[in-house]
Amino acid sequence: MRALTYLAVLAFIVAGTAWLPWATGAVVWRKLRRLLLSLVAPVLLFTLWDLYAIRQRHWSFDPQRVLSMRLFGLLPLEELLFFMVIPLASILTLEAVRAMRGWRAGDER
Amino acid sequence: MTYTQLALLGVVLAAALDLALLRTRLLLRQVFWSAYAIILPFQLLTNGVLTGTRTVRYSGAAIVGGSTPASGRPAFIGDGRIAYAPVEDLLFGFALIVLTLAVWVWLGRRGVQRLPMSDSSGRPLQRWVERRARSAGGAGEPRA
């Protein structure tokens, strides 16, 4: 169970935001292509940052609290998922606020 | 570079992307700061779990505060930490969010699945907010 600590935190974030379009009328899940394109830069840049930080020993992970799978022999799988889950949650939050309040975000005509 | 330096650089680059490169100007918008005000407490909570349980451990050489101790929790607040996490994590998260949202809005502006903006009114959260506004005696904020 302990090995699922990080994964459980990610699941909590997804569970906490996935329903926002249903509750607010925001349209996000149907814009899958835009969603996936929005993840490309964050995933690439922050994975590079993470790999650098791990190599420089800025931070490390408790091997007992993450799954054993590591990308490039360094990066826990959860870190890669983090760079998808956080962007997704932030887009869902932004669109929920916009749907609720009608504030402009910059892509209106 | 230290984590402190990289985190500051990350915020500057994300802000430059938003304000100058893509000109999405989210940092000047109410909708962004309202969303961030919702995200921030959840970042403190979830990151507090990851750092308080020492799932992620930091080296004192890379951050303003000291290293994550080998046993026991780091400081909840103080020693360069907020809710167990190094303050640098707040900058890291901010840069990640600004980068993502700037790209998201930029894609919309370029016509990539821009529409529909939103999906009808009378959704559960909207009805809840309207009820609260009525019972508070106010008319509530009109939808733009």
Interface residues (C-beta under 8 A of the other chain):
Chain A: T5 Y6 V9 F12 I13 G16 L20 P21 W22 A23 T24 G25 A26 V27 R30 K31 R33 R34 L35 L37 S38 L39 A41 P42 L45 F46 W49 Y52 A53 Q56 R57 H58 W59 S60 F61 D62 R65 V66 F83 I86 P87 A89 S90 I91 T93 L94 E95 A96 V97 R98 A99 M100 R101 G102 W103 R104 A105 G106 D107 E108
Chain B: T2 Y3 L6 G10 T24 R25 L26 R29 Q30 V31 F32 S34 A35 I38 I39 F42 T46 V49 L50 T53 R54 T55 V56 R57 Y58 S59 A61 A62 I63 G93 L96 I97 L99 T100 L101 V103 W104 V105 W106 L107 G108 R109 V112 Q113 R114 P116 M117 S118 D119 S120 S121 R123 P124 L125 Q126 V129 E141 R143 A144
